[in-house]
Amino acid sequence: MLLDADDCQLVLIDYQARLMPAIHDASAVLANARRLAQLARALQVPVWATEQNPAKLGGTEAALAALCDRIVPKMAFSGAEELQPLLAPPAPAPRGNARSLPRHLQKPAQDAPERGTVVIAGCETHVCLLQTALMLQEAEWDVCVVTDACGSRTERNRDAAYDRLAGAGCELVTTEMVGFEWLRDCEHPQFRAWQALIK
């Protein structure tokens, strides 16, 4: 199943100033997170982020923070509880229908657009990313983990998290997989901009 930009939301976990220097291959991890967020913005894919204990670990890296629709703080390692209201906002109350109108004259109820796939990346892969992804999947979201935009202090911890996530049914993808699947076509208006981002 290919990723569809109209069905996706991008979730970025804890790319924080005081955490990133400890992450293995942090510059590549952060660069891929920025690429994803830039393309998401261009394609109107919502971009959400979390910050673990920001008073101690600082805020989201500035260039990445500028690309986010909203950043939520958290103290629990999983950000699923804080993210849930952003991922699935309550449907707006119906307006403009008088109860006395016959059904055929009433305006059809407008459902909020559903984006059931969460594309998720972040740090640390084996702690906050893993717990958030598993809890979102348990809440019946389709979860795709962008492996080359995730990081831990050690490769062993990161790779163990990938094994567990895949075993639990999360899809493991890369930044380029996500980008090319969202675009689908070399004639897409954002294709050249995407090419420039990944070169």
N, C-alpha and C positions, 0 to 999 in steps of 0.2 A: 504494500500500500504506500503510495507516494504522499508526501506531505503537501497539504494545500494551504497556501497563505491565508485564505479566507476562513480556515477552520482552526488556525493556530494562535496561541499566545506565547510570548517569550518570557521566561522567568529566569532572572539572574540572581544567584545566591551569593551574597557576602564577598563581593570583590572590594574589600576594604583596605584602606591605606596602611594600617598597621599589620594586617594579615598577609598581604601579597608578598612582601619581601621574604617570608618564610616558605612560600610555595615553590615546589620544584618546577622549573621552566616557566616561571611567573610571567615573563614578558610575552611569550607565545600564547599562553592561556588568556591573558588580558587582551592581546591583539585580536584573538578570535572572538572573544566576547564583544568587543567593539564592532567588529565586522558584522556579526549577527544583529546587533542592535541598530546599526546604521541601515542595513537592508530592511529590517523590520519596520523602522520608521518610514522608509521610502514606500513600503508596501502597505502601510497602515495596519500592521500587526501590533497589537498592544504589547508594551514592554513594561514588565513589573520587576522590582528588585527588592531584596531583603538586606538588612544589616544586622549582624549578630552583636548584641551588646555594644552599640555604637559609642557609648561613653568611654569604653575601654579600647575598642578596636578601630575607632575613627569611622568616617563616612565612606561611602562608595567612591571609588576612584573618579576624579572630577569629570574627565571626558566621557566616561560611561554614565555617570549620574545625569549628565545633560541630555542623554538619549532616552531616559526612562520616563514613562508616564507617571509612575508613582513609586516611591521607595518606602517600605514599611520596616520599622525596627522590630526586633524580637529578642527574647531571652532564651526561649526553648531552642534546641538545636534544629528541629523541624520548623519550617516557616509555613506549613500547610494551613494552619489555623488563621494566620494573618493574611495569607494570600487568597483564601477561599472567597471572601466578599468581593475581591477585585476580579477574580476569574469568573465568578458566576453571580453578578449583581442581581438583586431581586428585580423581578419583572415590574415595569411601571404599571401603576393602577390604570385600568381602562378609563378613558375620558370621552366625553361627547355622546354617550348613549343614554338617553332617558329610558328608565325602566318601562315606561308606558308605551314606547315605540314597538311596533311589531318587529319580530326578529328580522324580516327581510329588509327593513329600513335602517337597522342598526349598523354602525360601522364595524367591520371585522376587528377582532382583538389583535393587537400587534404584539407578537412575541419578541422578546429581546433576542438579538442575533446570538446564536450559540456557537462558541468556539471551543470544541471539545478536546482539542489536542494541546498539550502543554509541552513546549520545547524548552528544556531546562538545562542550565549550565551553572557551574559555580565552584565554590571552595568551602570547606574542604570536602572533596568528593566522598570520602568515607564517613563523614560525620553529617554536616548540615545538608549537603546535596542529597546524600543517600536517604536520610530520614524524611526530607521533604518529598522527594520523588516517590518513595514507597507509600507515604501517607496520601499523596495525591492520587496515586494509582488505586489505593484502597478505596478512595472516594469516587472511583469510577471515571477518572480522567485517563485519556490515552497519553502516556508519558514517553517522550523521546529525549534521551540524554546525549548532549553534544560533547563527545569524549575529548576532543582536542581543545575545548574551551573550559575544561574542568581541571582542577589541580588539588593536590595534597602536599604535605611536607615531604612525603616519601612516595616513590613510584609504587612500592609494594602495597601501601595502603590504598592508593588510587586504583590500582589494578584489581585488588580484592573487591573494591566497591563495584567496579564494572562487572565482575563475575556475578556478584550477588544481584545487581540490578537486572542483568540479562536473565538470570535464573528466575527472577520474580516476574518477568514478562515485559520489562521496559525495553524499548527499542534503543539500541546504541547507534548513534549517527555521528557524522563529522560536520564541521562548519560548512564545507563545500557541498556536502550532500544536501543540507538544509537549504542553502542558497539556490542551488540549481533546481531543486524540486519546487521551491517557492516560485521561481521564475518560469520554469518549464520550457522556455523557448528562447532561442538566440535573437528573436525579433522583439522580445519584451522591452519596453521603454527603459527599464532599469538594468538591462544586461551589461551595457558598457560600464556603467558605474560599478556594478558588481565585479566585473573583470578587473577594474582598476583597484578595487579593495583587496582582491586576493593575490595580486601579482607582487 
